[in-house]
């Protein structure tokens, strides 16, 4: 995956995380990968992106 498209995937996932605020980040990423046909091997990295974004959202609310 090219660097530009990889960053676009991460940014898209961050935006969707802000909108939906998922309870289960692993399931959210699996659904995202299946829906947008992302190549395999990125699930752990994208799950970390979702977890990080959810942490940012929680800290800004407190």
ABEGO torsion letter per residue (X at the ends): XBAAAAAAAAAAAAAAAAAAGBABAAAAAAAAAAAAGBBBGAAAAAAAAAAAAAAAAAAAAX
